[in-house]
Amino acid sequence: MPDNYTIEKRKLVRFLVTMPLKYAKLAINGLSGTTCTHDISAQGVGLITAEELPVNSPLNICLKVPDNGEEIQLEGEVVWSRQVDVSKYRCGLKLKGLQIKPIPLVLRTIYSRL
């Protein structure tokens, strides 16, 4: 088995879709920024960021749906983070509470580009 082989641990399908996103760390003087999603599922969001987000950091996030600008407010927690390039990080968030419906979001994103 190759060294870079990984076992898929996700229980839900992730959809590769890029959507604008704002985030804020839930702490006084916390991190905040704008970025985009890498992928989404009913219980998680993958992000591309310019800064490392510490694991276990709680975040408020706001997805902006491309077709009409609707903003979806969510809470999540960083479950993993790794540097992929200079000033470029990928991280995974587990959403808290309410699950999102990723298929309608993906379809709305696709239709907005037609």
C-alpha positions as a printed Julia matrix, in Angstrom:
114×3 Matrix{Float64}:
   0.0    0.0     0.0
   1.49   3.41   -0.96
   2.45   5.82    1.85
   0.06   8.49    0.58
  -2.93   6.13    0.6
  -5.73   7.41    2.8
  -8.92   5.77    3.9
 -12.06   7.8     3.28
 -13.67   8.52    6.65
 -16.54  10.71    5.5
 -20.04   9.38    5.98
 -21.67  11.83    3.55
 -20.92  12.7    -0.05
 -19.04  15.95   -0.62
 -19.72  18.05   -3.68
 -16.88  20.02   -5.27
 -18.37  23.48   -5.52
 -16.88  26.94   -5.12
 -19.05  29.45   -3.28
 -18.07  32.75   -1.63
 -17.84  32.5     2.13
 -17.1   34.78    5.11
 -15.85  33.41    8.4
 -15.21  34.72   11.91
 -13.61  32.92   14.8
 -15.87  32.87   17.85
 -13.54  34.71   20.2
 -12.73  38.28   21.1
 -10.14  39.59   18.62
 -10.55  36.38   16.62
  -9.64  35.68   13.02
 -12.0   36.73   10.28
 -11.85  36.77    6.52
 -13.41  36.04    3.19
 -12.66  32.99    1.11
 -14.46  30.31   -0.89
 -15.55  26.76   -0.35
 -13.69  23.84   -1.84
 -16.5   21.38   -1.23
 -19.69  21.0     0.81
 -21.78  18.23    2.34
 -24.8   18.14    4.63
 -22.56  18.26    7.7
 -19.33  19.87    6.55
 -17.57  22.46    4.44
 -14.07  22.4     2.97
 -12.34  25.78    2.73
  -9.37  27.36    1.01
  -7.89  30.12    3.18
  -4.87  32.44    3.18
  -4.2   31.73    6.87
  -4.11  28.64    9.0
  -7.24  28.07   11.05
  -6.39  26.2    14.26
  -8.01  22.79   14.77
 -10.97  22.87   17.19
 -11.58  26.57   16.49
 -15.31  27.37   16.47
 -16.31  29.56   13.51
 -19.32  31.52   12.36
 -19.58  31.17    8.61
 -21.76  32.81    6.01
 -22.2   31.1     2.63
 -23.26  33.4    -0.2
 -25.4   31.6    -2.78
 -24.33  32.78   -6.26
 -27.71  32.8    -7.99
 -29.42  35.43   -5.82
 -26.9   36.48   -3.17
 -28.79  34.71   -0.36
 -26.62  34.38    2.74
 -26.75  31.2     4.8
 -25.47  31.62    8.39
 -23.88  28.52    9.93
 -21.67  27.53   12.85
 -18.86  25.06   12.51
 -15.64  23.81   14.03
 -12.29  23.27   12.31
 -11.54  19.53   12.36
  -8.4   19.56   10.22
  -6.12  22.07    8.52
  -3.02  21.77    6.32
  -0.86  24.05    4.24
  -1.05  23.33    0.49
   1.05  26.22   -0.83
   2.64  29.47    0.3
  -0.13  31.4     2.11
  -2.71  28.8     1.06
  -4.4   26.38    3.43
  -7.14  23.78    3.12
  -9.26  23.01    6.11
 -12.35  21.04    6.92
 -15.21  22.26    9.07
 -17.82  20.15   10.78
 -21.12  22.01   10.93
 -22.93  22.27   14.23
 -26.66  21.81   14.64
 -28.63  22.34   11.46
 -27.61  20.34    8.41
 -27.55  22.05    5.03
 -28.98  20.6     1.83
 -25.95  20.55   -0.48
 -27.63  19.34   -3.68
 -29.88  22.43   -4.08
 -26.86  24.66   -3.32
 -24.77  22.87   -5.93
 -27.55  23.12   -8.53
 -28.12  26.81   -7.79
 -24.37  27.45   -8.17
 -24.27  25.59  -11.5
 -27.36  27.36  -12.85
 -25.97  30.76  -11.88
 -23.01  30.14  -14.22
 -25.12  29.27  -17.27
